Amino acid sequence: MLSRLYGVLLPFFVSFLLAWLLDPLVSFIQNKCRIRYRGLSVAITLILFVGLLSLAIYLIIPAMGREVKSAAVAVEQYFAHFDADRHFTPEQQEKIQSTLDGLNLKSLLSYPEVRSAIKDFIPQLGSWITGGLSWLSELVVLLIGLMYLIFLMIAFPRIRANWRKYIPQKYYTQVTTIVHELSVNMNAYFRGQGLVALCVGILFAIGFTIIGMPMGFVMGLIIGVLNLVPYMQALGIPPCILLCLVQSAQTGQPVWLTLLLMTIVFIVVQTFQDMFLVPKIMGEVTGMGPAAILLSLSFWGALMGVIGMIIALPLTTLGISCYKHYVLHEPFATEQGKSPETVIQRIKKRRRTRRAKKTAESPSKE
């Protein structure tokens, strides 16, 4: 039943997750601006969110267009002035030429395997084109998700206050404890991982700009966004290799030098992330090793797709906590007062401590 209803439940689940993440901002705007109606604060939040996103696109797209045009011109000039004698020996050039001369497209297409593959590919190509024309249904799903988001953001205070009423008294303590544990873990994880992704994106953008990579600043920010899912920044390596080839064509530098500089940037940023950022910012949010993290990402990604990979670590942490509580009979971390802390909570705790010290010292000075 879940597999059949996956397409229906996914927009609601994504909208609920976004509403939960944006609820503190909506409450902050409503309280600070003293707005009486919750719907108005939701509208202001969405306008700010869409405005910032549109501003980022407005600033990034022209820069990307200029970089793509200059890269295309550089590649065209590179191949126009390509000197085969500098890169290949006469024997290698002769072998390449003989191989190209020996290719007979007509005889190649006469092979039964190739012909059958082409016959199978043409109907598949038609289905791909038909699927690409189904953008209207995707737009409808997007609009439904937006409506879910608006309604959930407006009703979120009532949901947060009244959801406990629907739990049977027999399971009230267990369910509320588990939900509280999940909320604490997800809150700490998303805040910490978002801050790590922001720092990593800025570091990659600075590093790529220093080495002169085309679209380096934009590519660094994209890798930072990918870093919202642990180890997902590896997907940025193939585009970076292509950009290094473009850089080599533009500047005339050896390809190995541009690839070496890109590798150095990746090693430096990754080392700084693993040795400093993650321990300082994330703290003990997950408490899992790299192998357990990869297994968690694979498991929840297979079950729920990209959304499962995003929430994989909080759910796995909750599963470990439930196992320790119900099987090993250990109390939950929140019951012991050991909820995971991010750097944000630690900064707030230090501020409260300093204020308490100042308050305690002020009467003695008087």
C-alpha positions as CSV (number, residue, x, y, z in Angstrom):
1,M,0.0,0.0,0.0
2,L,2.9,2.4,0.8
3,S,4.5,1.7,-2.6
4,R,1.2,2.4,-4.4
5,L,0.6,5.6,-2.4
6,Y,4.3,6.8,-2.5
7,G,3.5,9.5,-5.1
8,V,0.7,10.8,-3.0
9,L,2.4,10.7,0.3
10,L,5.7,12.2,-0.8
11,P,4.5,15.8,-1.4
12,F,2.8,15.8,2.0
13,F,5.8,14.3,3.8
14,V,8.2,16.9,2.1
15,S,5.8,19.7,2.9
16,F,5.5,18.6,6.6
17,L,9.3,18.4,6.9
18,L,9.7,21.9,5.4
19,A,6.9,23.3,7.6
20,W,8.7,21.8,10.7
21,L,12.0,23.4,9.6
22,L,10.4,26.8,8.9
23,D,8.2,26.9,11.9
24,P,10.8,28.6,14.2
25,L,11.3,31.4,11.6
26,V,7.5,31.9,11.3
27,S,7.1,32.1,15.0
28,F,10.1,34.5,15.3
29,I,8.5,36.8,12.7
30,Q,5.1,36.6,14.3
31,N,6.5,37.4,17.8
32,K,9.0,40.0,16.9
33,C,6.8,41.9,14.5
34,R,3.7,41.4,16.7
35,I,1.6,40.0,13.9
36,R,-1.8,38.9,15.1
37,Y,-2.6,36.5,12.2
38,R,-0.5,33.4,11.7
39,G,-1.3,33.4,7.9
40,L,0.4,36.8,7.5
41,S,3.6,35.7,9.1
42,V,3.6,32.6,6.9
43,A,3.2,34.7,3.8
44,I,6.1,37.0,4.9
45,T,8.3,33.9,5.5
46,L,7.5,32.4,2.1
47,I,8.1,35.8,0.4
48,L,11.4,36.1,2.1
49,F,12.4,32.5,1.2
50,V,11.3,32.9,-2.4
51,G,12.9,36.4,-2.6
52,L,16.3,35.1,-1.3
53,L,16.2,32.1,-3.7
54,S,15.3,34.4,-6.7
55,L,18.1,36.8,-5.8
56,A,20.6,34.0,-5.6
57,I,19.4,32.7,-9.0
58,Y,19.5,36.2,-10.4
59,L,23.1,36.6,-9.3
60,I,24.3,33.1,-10.2
61,I,22.7,32.5,-13.6
62,P,24.3,35.4,-15.5
63,A,27.7,34.5,-14.1
64,M,27.2,30.9,-15.2
65,G,26.1,32.0,-18.7
66,R,29.3,34.1,-19.1
67,E,31.5,31.3,-17.9
68,V,29.8,28.8,-20.3
69,K,30.2,31.1,-23.2
70,S,33.9,31.8,-22.5
71,A,34.5,28.1,-21.9
72,A,32.9,27.2,-25.3
73,V,35.0,29.8,-27.1
74,A,38.1,28.5,-25.3
75,V,37.4,24.8,-26.3
76,E,36.7,25.8,-29.9
77,Q,40.0,27.7,-30.1
78,Y,41.8,24.9,-28.4
79,F,40.7,22.3,-30.9
80,A,41.2,24.8,-33.8
81,H,44.9,25.1,-32.8
82,F,45.3,21.6,-31.6
83,D,48.8,20.2,-32.5
84,A,48.8,16.4,-32.6
85,D,52.6,16.3,-32.8
86,R,52.8,17.7,-29.3
87,H,50.6,15.1,-27.7
88,F,51.0,11.9,-29.9
89,T,54.0,10.2,-31.4
90,P,53.9,9.5,-35.2
91,E,53.2,5.8,-34.5
92,Q,50.3,6.7,-32.3
93,Q,48.9,9.1,-34.9
94,E,49.2,6.4,-37.5
95,K,47.3,3.9,-35.3
96,I,44.5,6.4,-34.6
97,Q,44.2,7.3,-38.3
98,S,44.1,3.7,-39.3
99,T,41.4,3.0,-36.7
100,L,39.3,5.9,-37.9
101,D,39.7,4.8,-41.6
102,G,38.8,1.2,-40.7
103,L,35.5,2.2,-39.2
104,N,32.7,1.4,-41.7
105,L,29.4,2.6,-40.3
106,K,27.3,0.6,-42.7
107,S,29.0,-2.7,-41.7
108,L,28.9,-1.7,-38.1
109,L,25.1,-1.3,-38.2
110,S,24.8,-4.6,-39.9
111,Y,25.7,-6.6,-36.8
112,P,22.6,-8.3,-35.4
113,E,23.3,-7.3,-31.9
114,V,23.6,-3.6,-32.8
115,R,20.5,-3.6,-34.9
116,S,18.5,-5.3,-32.2
117,A,19.8,-2.8,-29.7
118,I,18.8,0.1,-32.0
119,K,15.3,-1.4,-32.4
120,D,14.9,-1.6,-28.6
121,F,16.3,1.9,-28.2
122,I,13.9,3.7,-30.5
123,P,10.7,2.8,-28.7
124,Q,12.5,3.7,-25.4
125,L,13.5,7.0,-26.8
126,G,9.8,7.7,-27.6
127,S,8.8,6.9,-24.1
128,W,11.5,9.2,-22.8
129,I,10.2,12.0,-25.0
130,T,6.6,11.3,-23.8
131,G,7.8,11.3,-20.2
132,G,9.5,14.6,-20.7
133,L,6.3,16.1,-21.9
134,S,4.6,15.2,-18.6
135,W,5.8,18.4,-17.0
136,L,2.2,19.4,-16.5
137,S,1.6,16.6,-14.0
138,E,4.9,17.5,-12.2
139,L,3.7,21.1,-12.0
140,V,0.4,20.0,-10.4
141,V,2.3,17.9,-7.8
142,L,4.5,21.0,-7.0
143,L,1.4,23.2,-6.6
144,I,-0.2,20.6,-4.3
145,G,3.0,20.4,-2.3
146,L,3.0,24.2,-2.0
147,M,-0.7,24.1,-0.7
148,Y,0.3,21.5,1.8
149,L,3.2,23.6,3.0
150,I,1.0,26.7,3.5
151,F,-1.7,24.9,5.3
152,L,0.7,23.0,7.5
153,M,2.7,26.1,8.4
154,I,-0.5,27.9,9.4
155,A,-1.8,25.0,11.5
156,F,1.6,23.9,12.9
157,P,1.0,25.4,16.4
158,R,-2.3,23.5,16.7
159,I,-0.6,20.3,15.5
160,R,2.2,20.7,18.0
161,A,-0.2,21.3,20.8
162,N,-2.9,18.7,20.0
163,W,-1.2,15.7,18.5
164,R,-0.9,14.1,22.0
165,K,-4.7,13.9,22.3
166,Y,-4.9,11.2,19.7
167,I,-2.5,8.8,21.5
168,P,-4.1,6.0,23.6
169,Q,-3.3,6.4,27.3
170,K,-1.7,3.0,27.3
171,Y,1.1,4.1,24.9
172,Y,1.1,7.8,25.8
173,T,4.5,7.8,27.6
174,Q,6.3,5.7,25.1
175,V,5.1,7.6,22.0
176,T,5.7,11.0,23.4
177,T,9.2,10.0,24.6
178,I,10.1,8.6,21.1
179,V,8.7,11.7,19.3
180,H,10.6,14.0,21.7
181,E,13.8,12.0,21.1
182,L,13.3,12.2,17.3
183,S,12.5,15.9,17.4
184,V,15.7,16.6,19.4
185,N,17.9,14.5,17.2
186,M,16.5,16.0,13.9
187,N,16.7,19.5,15.3
188,A,20.4,19.1,16.3
189,Y,21.3,17.2,13.1
190,F,19.7,19.7,10.6
191,R,21.2,22.7,12.4
192,G,24.6,21.2,12.6
193,Q,24.7,19.7,9.1
194,G,23.3,22.9,7.6
195,L,26.1,24.9,9.2
196,V,28.7,22.4,8.1
197,A,27.4,22.5,4.5
198,L,27.5,26.3,4.5
199,C,31.2,26.3,5.7
200,V,32.2,23.6,3.3
201,G,30.5,25.4,0.4
202,I,32.3,28.7,1.2
203,L,35.7,26.9,1.5
204,F,35.3,25.1,-1.8
205,A,34.2,28.3,-3.5
206,I,37.3,30.1,-2.2
207,G,39.6,27.2,-3.1
208,F,38.2,26.9,-6.7
209,T,38.4,30.6,-7.2
210,I,42.0,30.7,-6.1
211,I,43.1,28.0,-8.6
212,G,41.2,29.8,-11.3
213,M,38.6,27.1,-12.1
214,P,35.8,28.3,-14.4
215,M,32.5,28.7,-12.4
216,G,34.6,27.9,-9.4
217,F,32.5,30.0,-6.9
218,V,29.2,28.5,-8.1
219,M,30.6,25.0,-8.2
220,G,31.8,25.4,-4.6
221,L,28.4,26.4,-3.4
222,I,26.8,23.5,-5.3
223,I,29.1,21.1,-3.5
224,G,28.2,22.7,-0.3
225,V,24.5,22.0,-1.0
226,L,25.3,18.4,-1.8
227,N,27.1,18.2,1.5
228,L,23.7,18.4,3.3
229,V,23.8,14.6,2.8
230,P,27.1,13.2,4.2
231,Y,29.6,12.0,1.5
232,M,27.3,13.3,-1.3
233,Q,29.9,15.9,-2.2
234,A,31.6,13.1,-4.2
235,L,29.0,13.7,-6.9
236,G,30.7,17.0,-7.6
237,I,34.0,15.4,-8.6
238,P,33.0,14.6,-12.3
239,P,31.8,18.2,-13.1
240,C,35.0,19.5,-11.4
241,I,37.1,17.3,-13.7
242,L,35.3,18.7,-16.8
243,L,35.8,22.2,-15.5
244,C,39.5,21.5,-15.1
245,L,39.7,20.4,-18.7
246,V,38.0,23.6,-19.7
247,Q,40.5,25.6,-17.6
248,S,43.4,23.8,-19.3
249,A,41.9,24.7,-22.7
250,Q,41.5,28.4,-21.6
251,T,44.8,29.0,-20.0
252,G,47.1,26.5,-21.8
253,Q,48.1,24.9,-18.5
254,P,48.8,21.1,-18.5
255,V,45.8,19.0,-17.7
256,W,47.6,17.2,-14.9
257,L,48.4,20.5,-13.2
258,T,44.8,21.7,-13.1
259,L,43.6,18.2,-11.9
260,L,46.4,18.3,-9.2
261,L,45.2,21.7,-8.0
262,M,41.6,20.5,-7.9
263,T,42.7,17.4,-5.9
264,I,44.6,19.5,-3.4
265,V,41.5,21.7,-2.8
266,F,39.3,18.6,-2.2
267,I,41.9,17.1,0.2
268,V,42.4,20.3,2.1
269,V,38.7,21.0,2.5
270,Q,37.8,17.4,3.3
271,T,40.5,17.2,5.9
272,F,39.4,20.5,7.5
273,Q,35.8,19.3,7.5
274,D,36.6,15.9,9.1
275,M,39.2,17.1,11.6
276,F,37.6,20.4,12.7
277,L,34.2,21.3,11.4
278,V,32.3,18.0,12.1
279,P,33.7,17.4,15.6
280,K,33.2,21.1,16.6
281,I,29.8,21.7,15.1
282,M,28.1,18.3,15.0
283,G,29.5,17.2,18.4
284,E,27.9,13.9,19.4
285,V,24.8,14.3,17.2
286,T,25.1,10.9,15.5
287,G,27.8,9.0,17.3
288,M,28.2,6.7,14.3
289,G,31.3,5.8,12.3
290,P,31.7,6.2,8.5
291,A,30.7,2.6,7.7
292,A,27.5,2.9,9.8
293,I,26.7,6.3,8.1
294,L,27.1,4.8,4.6
295,L,24.9,1.8,5.6
296,S,22.3,4.2,7.0
297,L,22.3,6.3,3.8
298,S,22.0,3.3,1.6
299,F,19.2,1.7,3.7
300,W,16.9,4.8,4.0
301,G,17.8,5.9,0.5
302,A,16.5,2.6,-0.9
303,L,13.3,2.9,1.1
304,M,12.5,6.6,0.7
305,G,14.8,8.0,-2.1
306,V,16.5,11.3,-1.7
307,I,14.2,12.3,1.3
308,G,15.3,9.1,3.0
309,M,19.0,10.0,2.6
310,I,18.3,13.5,4.0
311,I,16.7,12.2,7.2
312,A,18.7,8.9,7.4
313,L,21.0,9.8,10.2
314,P,18.3,11.1,12.6
315,L,16.1,8.1,12.0
316,T,19.1,5.7,12.5
317,T,20.0,7.5,15.7
318,L,16.4,7.1,16.9
319,G,16.5,3.4,16.0
320,I,19.7,2.9,18.0
321,S,18.2,4.8,21.0
322,C,15.0,2.7,20.9
323,Y,17.1,-0.5,20.7
324,K,19.1,0.6,23.8
325,H,16.0,1.6,25.6
326,Y,13.6,-1.3,24.9
327,V,16.2,-4.2,24.5
328,L,19.1,-3.2,26.7
329,H,16.8,-1.3,29.1
330,E,18.8,1.9,29.1
331,P,17.1,5.3,29.5
332,F,16.8,7.6,26.5
333,A,19.5,10.3,26.2
334,T,16.9,13.1,26.7
335,E,15.7,11.4,29.9
336,Q,19.3,11.6,31.2
337,G,19.7,15.2,30.1
338,K,22.3,14.2,27.5
339,S,20.5,15.4,24.3
340,P,22.9,16.0,21.4
341,E,24.3,19.5,21.3
342,T,25.4,21.4,18.3
343,V,27.6,24.5,18.3
344,I,24.5,26.7,18.4
345,Q,23.3,25.2,21.6
346,R,26.8,25.4,23.1
347,I,27.1,29.1,22.2
348,K,23.7,29.8,23.8
349,K,24.8,27.9,26.9
350,R,28.0,29.9,27.2
351,R,26.0,33.2,26.8
352,R,23.6,32.1,29.6
353,T,26.6,31.2,31.8
354,R,28.3,34.6,31.2
355,R,25.0,36.4,31.9
356,A,24.5,34.5,35.1
357,K,28.1,35.3,36.2
358,K,27.6,39.0,35.5
359,T,24.3,39.0,37.4
360,A,25.9,37.3,40.4
361,E,28.9,39.7,40.4
362,S,26.9,42.9,40.0
363,P,25.7,43.1,43.7
364,S,29.2,42.5,45.1
365,K,30.6,45.4,43.0
366,E,27.9,47.7,44.3
